[in-house]
Amino acid sequence: MANCHGTLDVVVHFHRFRNVDLFSRGIYMVRVSVTGAGSKQVGIPYSYYSKPSTLSTFVRNQEIPCAHSSALPTAQIVNETSEFSTRAFVIKYRDERLDLNEGCQFQLLLETEAIEDDTISVRTRDATEENSTDDDEAPKSRHRLVFEYGEPIQLKFELLMAELEKPNEEQQSSVAAEKPSSSPVFTRIASQTLSVVCDPASQQVHAYYPVTFSAMHFCQLDMTVHTCLLNLKFRKRAYSRPESTEQENSKKKNNEIQQISQARRASSSSRQCDIRYFHQLLFPDIDRDTIVDSDEAHSVHHAYLQPMLQSLGATAAALRTMSAANIEKNDFNTEGEDVPSSRAVAGVMALIKRPYVKGSPFGLQNAVTHSGDDQNNDLTPAKVATCVEADVKLVARRLFLLWGRFVAMLPQDQFQPSGAPTIVGRLQRAWLTAQRRWWASRLRNHSVKVQKILQPTEPDELDAVFRELRNSQANTLEGGPATFLPIYDANMLKSPESLPVMISHVYIRRDQTVPPGDNNLISPQKQLPNTTDFFSGGRAAAVNITKSVGSSTSLGSLNSPDSTTSSIHAGPFPGPPAAPGVPCLEDAPDPTKPPGSPKTGRPASSQYRGPHLIVMQHGWYASSFDMRLLRAYALLLFPRAVVLSPQSNEDNTGGSIGPMGQRLAHEVHNFIKHRCPELCDPDPSLGRISFIGHSAGSIIVRTALTSQVFKPYLSKLHAFISLSSSHCGNMFVQSAVISGGMWALQHLHNSQFMNELQLIDHSDMTQSFIYKLSQAPGFELFRYVILVGSQQDSYVPMHTAQVTIPRPAELSKKDGNVYVQMAANLMKPLKKSPDHLKQTTVVRMTIDHKFSQTTSLDVVIGRAAHLAYIDSSPAVLLVLFSLYNLLK
């Protein structure tokens, strides 16, 4: 164990729980544990609170009272496993939500090491003092304190469930009759691990993350984490250093960061193996009574005191942000002089910049007058060590009081009076912006004239762009997700180089430079709004990934009128209802949007009001269950959207496409009547309808648009997102394996659908169903058409998924002419739209996957790429975040 370690206080606050798509009804609870770098240190829970405003749950706006609260376990600390467990709650209905408002404090010990760093300089002047001169500056610091070698801490969340007690046979069997048993037995059903990156300077962070657990147990647990360095403790007795330390650590060399950590640990161990007193830790090569150079003494003093002062300033700024009024009077003066709150915060920040000015209350300044005269310098290592300990204790006492006030205010911050913005709402907006920047960095945008809408992009050109994009990712994100995100899923982003990347081609008209109405349909990284990521020292990682840590703003900048995170409410759902008129996440103005948009026949995205219905149609021989991951993430990112996963075609996917489209139209019509009656209003600005179709689902959607039942809703159509769909039939398939498989399926199932998809349902291909469907209105009915495909998808070739004319179609005389005519039928209305008021923006998106098992059968035959849109979380998030401005 090191002779010096920091005490990190970690507060995990649970705000709300929302059932998005849990697998079954039951009794649920959440457990959380905290571990340090490499899981060597375990956070010890020592205090918790549970202050829910109500024990009832809510489904939409209907309250469901909790009738068995006394039989359910309450929030508690599990000492055996060093975990915190929330109170148990019953979930029976989809979209059921409840207010938790619980949290726990963990104490985590961080190993520290003072390293020499000549690049760190403390020659900064206090701007708050008018009479400061260069002579008052502190000496150049050659030391810096490193905590846990810069590695993130880990938060592990576990979702536990117990079965509900079924009603007796004599009683009426219903969901409402199910109740908790007298002694429920909980089992772990899902878990998720998050990595939290603390500010290297102050070890403080304030971050939000929606814990979703897994695809089979998808829910939304709104959680915020807050950390603070409370103290530095020094061990004055010797500790034995086992010789096998380096051997044990060598087994954990999995990446470059750990290798650097091992080297630092090895050097630190060799220096501290014989340390018995604290002054030996500060000056390992100097005897106890030897006179120490004044500059060296101040440098060491600065290295150990600076993190505490940074933490003190960040805590004061965070507390000032949370409280409606300023901080109460605090005395930062050793003479007992009262200082108003505004001056107190300014004084803290001044001490951060230059703690060595004349009149400083710290012990080292009282021990010697820093005049540069080494003859009068009587500092010894023992005296410097005593001063450092005294100063750290002084700051720790004040820091403990401020941090205690901050933690006490967290439960009250859940709902601010008069609709004031809450911390969780601001942190939620910061998380959303950081996530958009992360996924936008994996996207490359291109603008293409609409006259080239039928021309495909050459595969070699796409491959070159993909290589360039992945190489730039490797260079930019050399430090991993920690350089971009303050908190992230440790499993999903474990290997960023294996995540998918994407190229988008936006087709614009000759007189345009941007797509009409919304010039940020596909948002590049540089166009996203700046945001504070709420690090204590102020780290704008989401603004510029190459910017060094420890600069810019802090949590206190949320009070600034220029902050882009102002006026954001925490919750995307009304349970329990907040004050009327409180804006939701999507209500904030989008800084990426220009002040004015050209008037179009359809309202611009910002001009819509009312519900946004998103219909997700599954493909051939599939079900609504296959769309659950896409649906879950859509509800997470767009909480105001109403998502429908149709079930009318689950038992009839082998029949003709025409009846499938009719069934879909009737199901959407009935859903609108019951759930979204506003969409029946003829006003085109009242409500929107978007469709997402996977594989054959897009063909079914286009067929449903021709139904008379759907005609009243054509003016509401907003976006059509096609995920690897055969819009021109399965023609000119390059893979012989896929061609043979389709032939076998056709003869095995005798499927009318397969006949129509291959244009063999009629002897004359121009009379086939797919050809006739290309002549009907389709793409031009939408404001946006997004065609997503992949070169790795052999099930649906990219030319039919993105409606382009491939080289084999140009060379073929018979089938090629039919294919070319179908593609022209689909794109001609978009290409020759004379009315500027009815333009449709077409975007082609090409995804490149990097599968871990390249030799698996699914990867070889192209099935893995075809299904990645609905069963791969990174692929789903890449598509949804890229289209965030379109769907929000």
N, C-alpha and C positions, 0 to 999 in steps of 0.2 A: 504494500500500500504506500502511496506517495506521502511525503511529509506535509504536503499542503493540498487541500481540496476545497472546492467551492460547494456551497449548499444551494441547490437549485430547487425552487418551489414551483411545482407544476400544478396548475388548476385546470381540471377538465370539467367543463360545464355542459350539461345536456339541456337543450332548449325544448325541442319538440320531437315527437315520433309520428311518422306517417306511414301507413300501410299502402305501399304502391302495388306490390304483387307478391305477398307472402304465400307460401305453399299451402298452408292450412290454418284453420282457426285454432286458437289455443291461448294459453297464458304465456306471456313473454316477459323477459327482463334482459338487461344489458349489463355486461361486466367489462371493466376496463383495467388494464395494468400498464405500468410505465417502466421502461428499461432504458439503460444508457447505451453508449456505443458498444456494439458487438455483444449486447445482452450480458455484459459483465456486471453492471450495477443494476439493482432492482429498486425502483421507486417505492418508498414506504408510505402507504396512505395513513394519515394521522388525523384528518378532520373532514367532515362532510356536512352538507346541508340539503334539505328537501323541502321546497316551498312552492308546490304547485298551486296555481290559483283555483283550480277545480280538479276533482277526481273524475269527472265525467269525460267521456270521449265524444267526438263529433264526426258525423258523416254528412258532408256538405254543410248545411246550416242546421241540421237536426241534432239535438243533444241526446246522448245516450247515458243515462245515469249509471254510476257504478254501484250496483246493489250488493256486492260482496267484497267491499274494500277491506273489511276486518279479517277476512280469510286469506288475504294475499300477503306475501312477504313484503316488508317495508325496505327502504333503502338502508344499506349497511356496509360496513367494511369487513371484508373476509381476510382475517389476519393470517390464516394458514397459507394462503396463496398471494398475499399482498395485492389484493384486488378490491375494487369498489363495485358494488352491485346496486343497480337502481331498484326502485320499487317495482313489483310485478304488476302487470296490467293485462286486461283481457282484450283481444282483438278478434272480432267476428266478421267484420264487413270490409269490403274493398274501399279504399280511400278513407278509412277510419283514421283519425288522428287524435292526439292528446297532448296536453301541456305537461312536460316533465318538470322543468325548472329545478334540476338537481345538479349537484356537483361535488367534487372531492379534491382535496389538496394532497399532493404527493411530495415527499422530500427525496431528492435524488442527489447523490454525491458525485461530483465531477472531478476527475483527476486533472491537475493543473501542472504546468511546466513553464518556467520563465526562460525564454529563449532570447538570444541576441539578434537584434534586427536594426541595422543601421539605417534602413529606409524609413523608420518611424520617427517622426520629429514632433516635439511638443512645443515648437516655437510659434505659438499662437497667442495673439493678444486678446484681451477681454474688450470686446467692442462696447460693453455697457459702461466702462469707465472712460471718462473724457481725458484724463491726464495720464494715460498709459504711454510708456516709451519702450523702445527696443531694449533698454537696459533691464526692464522688468521681466523679460521673457525667461522662461525656464530653460535649462540646458537641454541639449539634444539627448533624447532617450535612446539608449542602446538595448533596451530590454522590453519584452512584450510577454504577457501572460496568455498561454494557450490552454483552452479547456477541452478536454476529451479529444484533442487533436482535430477539432473542427468537425467531428462526425455527428450526424443527427441523432436525436433520441427517438425511441420507438413507442408508439401507442398501439396496444393490441385490444381490439374490441371483439367481444364474443356475444352472440345472440343465443339465448337459452329459451327453451320452450317446454311447457308441460301441457298434457292433454286435458281438455275439458271433460267434465263428467257428463256422460250422455243421459238423457231422460229415460225413465222406466218405460217399459212397453205399454203400461196402462196410461201413462201420460201422453199428451200430444207431442209428437216428434217435431221439433222446430228448432231453429237456431237460437231463438230467444230463450228456450227452455234449458239450453246447455249452461252449466255453471261450474265454477272451480271446485275441485275436490278439497276435502278437509286437509289433506297432506299431499300437495302436488309434488311430483318428482320431475325435476328439470334436467334436460339434456342439452348439450351444445349442438346446434344445428348449422351454424355458420360463424365465420370470423373474418376480420379484416384488420390489416396492420398498416398504420400510417407512419411516415417519417416526418419529423418536425425539425426544421433547421433553425436553430437559434442564432441571433445576432452575435458574431464573434466578439464584439466589443463589450456588450452588456449582458449577453446570454438571455435576452428578453425577446419574446415574440408574442403576438396576438393574432390568431388566425382562426378561420372558419373552415369547416369541411363537412359535407353531407355524407355520412357513413351509410353505405348501401348494402354492405355485407356480400351478397352473392346473387347470381342470376336467378337461382331457384328460390331464394328468400330475399327478394328485392324490397327494400324499404328505404325511407329517408329519415335518418336520425341527425337532426341539426345539432352540431357540436362545435364548441369553440374551445381552444386551448390557450392558456396564458401562462407564461413562464417568467420567473424573476430570480436573479442571483441575489440571495439574501445575505450571505456571509462568506467569508474566507476563514477557514479554520486551519491551524497549524499544529502539527504533531511534533512534540519536543523529545520523544524517546525514539530510540533506534528500532527499526523493524527489520526482521530477517528477510533477506532476498533469496528466494529459492533459485538454485542454479538452473532449474528447468523452465524458467519463465520464457526465455527466448525460444526454447523448443516448443512450448505450448503455443506461443504466439505465431510461430512460423507456419503452423497448420492452418491459420486463418488468413493467409495471404491470398485472398480471392481477387483483389483488384489493386490498383495503384495507390489508392488512398490508404488502404490497410498496410501496404508495404512501407509507405512513408511513416505511418504511425509506429510500426515496429522499430524502424530506425531511431525514431525519437525516444521511444521507450527504452531502447537499449542504451542510448547515450545518457538518458536521465538516470537509469539504474546504476550505471558505472560511477556516476558522480555522487549519488545519494546513498550508496550502500553503507557508508560509515557515519551518516549524519545523526547527531544526537541532540542538537540544539537548533533553534530556528535561525540563528545568525549564520550557522553553517550552510543552511539552505540558500540564504541570500548571497553570501560571499563564500563559496566553497573553497576558494584558493587563498583566503586571507585569514590570518589568525584573529583571535578574539579581541586582542588589545591593539591591533595594528590600526594606525590612522587611515581612514578611508577618504579618498578624494571626494570633494563636495559634489562635483558633477556626477560621479559614479553613485553616490548615496542618493541624490535626487532622482537619478534614472531608475534605480531599483525601487525607490519609494513610489515613483510614478507608475511603474509596471504593476505593482500590487494594489494600489489604491484606485487607479483609473477605472477598472471594471466595476468597482463598487459605486463610483461616482456616476458612471454611465448608467448603471441600473437605477440609481437614485433619481437621476434626471428623467429617464424614460418612465419610471413609475409615477413621478409627479405629473408628467404630461398626460399619461393615461388617465390618472385620477381626475385631472382637470377636464378632460374630455367627457368623462362619464357623468360628472356632477353638473347639475344645472347652474349652480353657483361656483365660484372659485374655491380653491382649497382654503380651509380655515387657517387661522393664523398659525404659522410654524416658525420656530426659532432656529435659524441656521447660524446664529451668532453665539459664541461661547460666553458672551457677557450678559446673556439673558435679555437682550433687546428684542422686542416684538417687531416682526416684519410683516407687512400686509401680504396677502396671498400672491398677488401679481409679482411683487418684488421677491417673494420667496422662490417662486419658480424661476424668475430671472437669475436669482442668486445661485440656484442649483446649476443652471446651465452655464453660468459664469465659472463655477468651480470645475465643471467638466472641461471647459476650454483651457483654464489656467489655474490650477489649484495651488500655485506656489508664489502668488503675488504677496506684496508686503501686507501684513496684517492677517494672514491666513490663520485660521484656528488650529491647524493641524500640528501635531507634535514635532515633526521634523523641522518645520519652519521656526518653531519656538526654540529648538535646540541649537540652531545655528543661523546666523544672518548671512544670507547668500550674497556675498559681496565680491566673490571671485578671489578673495585673499586666502590662499591655502595655508598661510602661516598661522592664522587664527582658527583654523579648522581643527576641532578636537573630536570629530565624529569617529566612533569605533563601530565595528560590526554589531556588537551587542547593543549599543545605543540606537543604532538605526533600526535594528529588529524590534526593540521596545517601542520606538515611535511608530513603526508600521503597524504593529499590533494594536496600539492605542487608537490610531487613526481609523483602522478598519472597524474596530468596535464602535467608534463614534458614528461612522456612517451607517453601520449595520443597525444600530438602534433606531435611527431616524427612518431608515429604509423599511424596517419591520413595521413601523406604525403606518406609513403610507401604503404599503402593500396590504396590510390588514384592512384598511379602509376600502381599497380597490376591490378586494375579494368580497367584502361585506355588501358592496353595492351591486355585484353581479346579479343576484336574484331580483333586485328591484329594477334592474335595467331591462327586464323582459318586456314590460309594457310601460313606456314613458307616457306621462300625461299630455293631453292635447296633441297626440300624434307626433311627438318629438321623435327624431330618428334614434334608433337604438344601436348599440355597439354591434350586436349580431347582424343587423341589417347592413351596416357599413362594411363589416368584415365579409359578409356574403357577397356584396358587390365587388369587393376586392378579389375574393376567390374566383368569381366568375370572370373578371377581366384577366386575371393571371392565367386561368385555364384557356381562355380564348387566345391569348398570346402564345401559350405553349403549343396548342394545336395549329394555330395559324403559321407557326414557324415550320411546320411540316407541309406547307402548301405553297405551290408556285403558280402564280396567276399569269394568264396571257389574254390579250384582247385580239380578236379576229374579226375582220369584216364579214358581215352577214352574207355577202355574195359568195363566200367560200364555205357555206354551211354544209354542203354535201361532200366536201373534200376531207378525207381522213388524214390524221396526223401519222406520219411514217413511224413505224416501230423503232427504227434506229434513233430517230429524233427523240422519241419518248424515253428510250433507255438512257440516252446521253443526259437528258434533263434529270432523270431519276438519280443517276450516279452523282451528278453535280449537287443535287439537293441533299443526298445522304452524306456526301463529303463535307458540305458546308455545315450540316448538322453535327457531324463528328468534331469539327473544329470549333464550332460555336459553343456546343454543350459539353466541353471537355470535362467539366466538373460534374456532369450529370444533371438530373432534375433539380438538385439543390441550388444551382445557379439561376434557376428560373422560377421555382415555386417554393414558398416557405413551408408548405405542407403538401404531401402527395401520397398516393397509394404506393406502398413499397413493393408490392408484387407486380402491379401493372406496369410501372415505370422502372422496373429493376434493370432492364436492358433497353434503353432508348433506341439503340441502333436496330432493334428488331421490330420497332413499331412501323406501321404503314406510312407511306408518304403519298402525296396526291398532286396532280396537275389539273388545273381548271382552264378551260377555254371559254371566255365570255364573248358571244357574238353580238357585235354592235353594228349599227347602220352607218352609212357613209357620212351623214351629217352629225354624227355623235362621236364623242370621245369616251363616254361612260354609259352604262346601261341607263335607260330612262327611269325616272322616278326615284331610284335608290342606287346611288353610285357606290354603295358599299355592300352589294349583295354577297360577294366573296371578299371578306375583309383581309387584306394583307396586314402583316404585323405592324407596319409603321403607321397604319391608319387607326389603330385602336387607341382609345383614350388612355391617358396616363392615370395611374392609380398608386396610392400608397399601400404598400403591403404590410404596414403596421409593425415593422421591426422597431425595437426600442431605440437603436442608434440611428434609425432611419435608413432603410435599405430599399431602393427603388429597383428591385430585381426585375419586376415586370415591365419597367420602362425601358431599360437598356441592359441586355444580358451581359454585356461586356463591362458594365460599370462596377467599380469596386464596392465591396461591402463596407457599410459603416459611414455612409454619406447621406445627404439630402435630409428628408423629413422624419418625423416620428409620429406616434399615435396622436400627439397633441395637434398635429396639422389638420385633424378632422374638423377642428373649429374654424379653420380658414374658410372664408367665403368662396375661395377659388377651388376648393376641393371638389373633385368629381364624384366623391362618395357621399355627398350630403343628401338628406331627405330621402333615405332609403329605409323602408320598413323591413323588419326582420322576416316576417312570415309570408309565404305564398298561399296560405290557407287561413280560414277564419276561425280557428278553434284554439282558445276561446276568442270571441270577436274583439277586435281592437276598436279604438275610437273611430267614429265615422269619418270618412274622408281621408284615412291614412293611405298613402300611396303604397303600391306594391313594388316588387323588384323591377317589373317592366315599365312602371310609370315614369321612371326617371328619364329625362331627355337624353337621347343618344348623341354624344359629342361627335361621333363620326359622320352624322348626317348633316348635309348643308342646310343653311337657313331656309331655303326655298327649293321646292322640287317642281319641275314642269308639270302642268296639268295634263292628266291623261284621262282616258275614258273610264278607267278603274281608279279608285282612290289610291293614293300612295300609302305605303305601309303605316306611316304615322297618322293617317287620316281615318283609319278603320276604327270602329268601335263595336262592342258586342263580342260574342264568343268566336273563337277560332276552332273549328272542327277539323281534326286531322284523322283521316280514314287510312288505316294500314291494311292492305289486302295481301293475303298470303298467296303462295304459288300453287303449282300442280302437286297433288297428293300431299298437301300440307294442311295446317290448321292454324287457328288464331294463336295457339300455344307457341308456335314457332316465331311469332312476332313479339313475344313478351319482352325480350331484352330491348328491342328498339322502342317499344311502347313505354317501358319503364324509364329509360333515359329521356325520352321526350317529355314525360310528365315531370321528371326531375328538373330539366332545364327550362321547360315552358309550363310552369304550374297553372297558368290561366287557360291553357289549351284544354280542349275536350277531345280525348283520343278514343276512337272506335276501332276495335279489331273485329271485323265482320266474321260471323260464323255460319252464314247461310250456305256457303259452298263447301263446307268441310266434308260432307258426305257425297258430293257430286262433282269432284274435280276431274273425273274421267269422262264426263259428258261433253256436250257441245259448249263452246264459249258463249254463244248467244244467250241461252238460258242462264248461264252463270252471271252475265252482266245484268240481266233483268232481276235476278234475285238480289244482287248487290244493290241495285238502285232502290228496290223496295225496302231493303233493310236500312239503308241510309235515310230514306224518306221517313220511315217509322221512328227511327232514332231521333231525327230532327224534331218531329212532332212532340215527342215526350221529353227530350232533354234540352233541345236548343230551339224553342219556338221562335226566337228572334230571327232565325235564318229564314223564316217564312215571309218576313217583311220584304217587299220588292225593292226597298232602298238598297242599292249596291254597296253603300258604305257601312251598312249595319251587318257585321259578321263576315266571316271568311270560311271557305271550305278548301282544304288542301288534301291531296291524295299522295300516299306513299305505297308503291307497288313493288313487290319483290318477285323476280322471275316472271311467271305467267300472270301474276297479280296485276301488272300494269296493263296487259291486254284485256283483262276482265274490267278494269277501271275504264278504259277507253270504250268498251262495249256498253258499260252502264251509262255513259254520257249520252248515248243515242236513245236512251229510253225516254218515253213521254213522261214517266213518273218523275224523272230528274230535271225536266225542262224548267220548272220554276226556280231552280237553284243555280242555273248556269251563270247568272250574273254575279254569283258569290264566289266563283272559282278563283283561287289565288295561286297555288303552287302545285305542280305535278312533279314528284320525285320518282324517277324510274330507276330501280336498282337491278341492273343486269337482266333486262327484259328483251325478249325477241320481238321487237316491233315490226320487223319485216320478215318474220318467220325464221325458222332454223334452216337457212340456206347458206351454202358455201362454208360448211363446217370443215375446218382443217384437220381436226383430230379424227383418225380412223376409228379409234376406240369409242369415241362418243357417237359417231355415226352408226357403228355396229350396235351400240347399246340402245340407241333410239329405235333402230329397226327391230331389235328383240323385244323392247317394251311395246312397240306398236302391235306386234303379232301375238305377244303374250296376253296383253290386256284388251286388245281390240278396242283401243281408246279412240273415240271420236276427236278428242282434244288433240292427240298427237297427229292425227290425219290433217286437221285444220292447221296446226302449227307448221307442218311441212308442206302445206299447200297441195295436198293430194286428196282433199275431200271432194274435188271436182276434176273432171277430165280436162277442163279448160282452166288454167291457173288464174286467168283474169276473172273467173267466176267463183274463185275460192273465197272463203270467209275472211281471211287475213287481207286479201287484196281489196275486197269491198269495204272492209273496215278502214283501210287507208284512205278511201275516198270520202269517208264521213268526217264531220267536224271533230277535231280532237285537240291537238296541241294549241291551236290558236284560241281556244276558249280560256286558257289560263294566262295569268300575268307572267308567271315564271315557269319554265320547263327545264328540269335538271335531269340530264341523262348520264347515269353513272355506269361505268364499265371497267374491266380490267383485262390486260393482256394475258394474265394467268388463268382466266376463267375460260375453260374449254367447253363448258356446258352451253353458254351463250356467247358466241363470238362478239368481239367488240364492235364490229361494223353494224350488226343488227341491234346491239344494245344502245349505240349512240347514233344510229340512223345515218350512216355514211355509205358511200359507194366504194367497195373494195376493188382491187385490181382484177380478181377472178370474175366479178360481175361485169366488168367492162369488156372482158375477153369472151364471155359466154354470149351466144347469140339468142338462145331461147330463154333459159332461166334468168340470164343476166338482164334482159330487157324488162322482164316482169319485176325483178328486184329494183332496178333503177326507177321504174315508174312508181313503185310503192314508196320509195324514199322521197321521190319528188312530190308525190301526193301529200305526204306528211309535212314536208318542209316548205312547200310552195306558198301556202298562206302566210307563213312567217317571213319568208323572203321578200314577198311582193305585197306587203301591207301598205296600200297607198294612204291610209288614214293614220296619221301620227298618233291619234288619240287611242288607238287600239293595238299598240305594239306589244309583242310578247318577247321577253328576253329568254334566250336559249343559252344554257350553260352545259358544257360537256366536262365531266369530271372523270379522270382516269386514276385509279388507285394501284399502287405497287405494294404488294405484301412481301414480307420476309418471314417465311415460316421456319420454325425451329427444326422440324423433322421434314427435310426436303425429299426424303425417299419414301415417305408414306404414300399409300395408294391414293388417298384423297387429294394430296398435293400433286401427284403425278397426273392424274386424270382431270385435274382442274376443279374438282368438287369443293375443295377447301376454300378457294377464292370465291366460288359462287355463293357459298353459305356464310362467308365472313361478314356480310352486311347485316346479318341477323343473329349471329351467335358469337361474334368477336367484339368485346367491349372497346378495344382501341379503334377498330374500324367504324363502329357505330358512333363513337365520340368524335372521330375525325370528320365524319359526314355532318353530324348535327352541329358541331361548333363552327364548321365552315359555312353552314347555312343559317347561322344564328340570327343574323339581321333579317332574314327572309321569314323565319318561322316564329319569331318572338311576338 
